[in-house]
Every structure is written in C-alpha cells, then in structure tokens.
Amino acid sequence: MIATAIRRFRPISLDELVGEAELLTRLDRKYLLPATELPMLLDRMPHDVRVLQIGAEQSFGYRSIYFDTPALDSYLAAAHGRRRRFKIRIRSYLDTGAHFVEVKTRAARGMTAKERIPYAGDGRTLGPEGRAHADSVLTEAGLAPAGYEFRPVMATFYRRTTLFVPSTGSRVTVDTDLTWQLPDGRVARMPDSVIVETKSARAASDVDRLLWSLHHRPCSISKYATGLAALRPELPANKWHPVLRRHFSF
C-alpha cells in the first residue's frame, strides 16, 4: 500500500537527509490513522516531498529495546505528564545492521532532544559505554541517574518509511506493522492503524496542516509507554485509554 502511494516522490539518500534535517532536537507530533486512510494522505502531500531510499529499499525494519528502572521511572514520568522525563532504548536498523543507544529527554517548550552513540552489545544491557552515555545525558538534562538500575522492559518492532518535506526542512515518518513484546513473550499489535509522526525544528509543517485539514489531530501516544500500558493493564494509563481501546489487538 505504501510502496504504491510513494512512487511519485523522488528519493533522497540517508546522507542528504541527515544534512538537510537531522533534527536531533525537534518538536514531534504523532497522529494515529486508520491504515485505509494512509493512501489519501500520501496522495495529497506536497509534490516536492522526497522519500528516504537506501539501495533499492524505501521501507525499513526497526527494533527498539526500551530500558527502564525496576520502579519504571521512565514510564511513570510519561504516564503522569511530568515535565522532566526520559526514554532509553537500543535502536536497531534491521536492514542495515546498525545499532545505537539512544537517550531522549524533554527540552524547553515541549521539544524533544535525542542523543545517541553506536552500540555493539547483545541487547540485554546498555554496556559500559551505553550506561555512561545515559548517565551523562540524564545529568545534563537535570535528572539524577545515580543509583538507577536500567534493564530491558519491552521491545517494539515495526516498518518505517521516512519522508523529507523541503518547504519546512522537516521529516515525516510512517510506521506500520507495529508489534510490542515483553520479555516473557506477551505480544500486542496494532494491525489496522498506522502512526504518522511529524518532526520539525519548531513550526508546523505542510504535512501537519494537511493532516489537520483531513480532520486528524495529534494524539497522545508513546510507542514505549502506550505499548507497556497495553501489555501491563495494572499500570496507571488514563491518558492512553482511548488509544488502547480503539487500536490495540492481543
């Protein structure tokens, strides 16, 4: 479905995309769409939008292993809307074999800051370099990581198509085939919905305005927190109840 809809977009290489819109500090807006409405959105996007292509591929497999404390400090900060919060994950690009430890924190005015380093471990721990990186980023963000134990809590799997919007220097990602898995093997899926995320330096992009014109509004969804809430219903999750009821399948 996506492959057919994006044929009209010119490709952009990874190096070009990073040069034009690396956006490690950015404003993110997430939208949940029925999968059946995705072709209409893609068909109405600006003509100069470009699609990331590596080799002959334009859709890529991702895996993220999320780390949290035994008390789930990262999850609870998101669930309760705390201003200072963080996410730690090992992000794997399954098609290229690249792996990174990524730490995301909330910056000023709702912006998200992401810092990452290469990772060469087995996914069970952050490793010494990954742990040092996490401690450094959290300390700089005003969080106190001393004494925290970080362990893998959940993995997500999905396929991603990335678009570049030249008019605003922004990115749009389209995530499909979303699956969440706990260490004990429990799985949740989102078979009939896709996550469209806009990533811009500050202002809304042309694609945000297009989504609004099609009556789609940003929604509160976090791949980590919402997925964990779906798989562990005993956790506080009031802010995600509408998403959990409408979109998840077990």
Secondary structure as UniProt FT lines:
FT   HELIX           2..5
FT   TURN            6..8
FT   STRAND          10..12
FT   HELIX           14..21
FT   STRAND          25..34
FT   HELIX           35..37
FT   HELIX           38..43
FT   TURN            47..48
FT   STRAND          50..52
FT   TURN            55..56
FT   STRAND          60..68
FT   TURN            70..71
FT   HELIX           73..79
FT   TURN            80..81
FT   STRAND          86..93
FT   TURN            94..97
FT   STRAND          98..106
FT   HELIX           108..110
FT   STRAND          112..118
FT   HELIX           127..140
FT   TURN            141..142
FT   TURN            146..147
FT   STRAND          151..165
FT   TURN            166..169
FT   STRAND          170..181
FT   TURN            183..184
FT   STRAND          187..190
FT   TURN            191..192
FT   STRAND          193..200
FT   HELIX           206..213
FT   TURN            214..215
FT   HELIX           223..231
FT   TURN            233..234
FT   HELIX           238..240
FT   HELIX           241..247
//
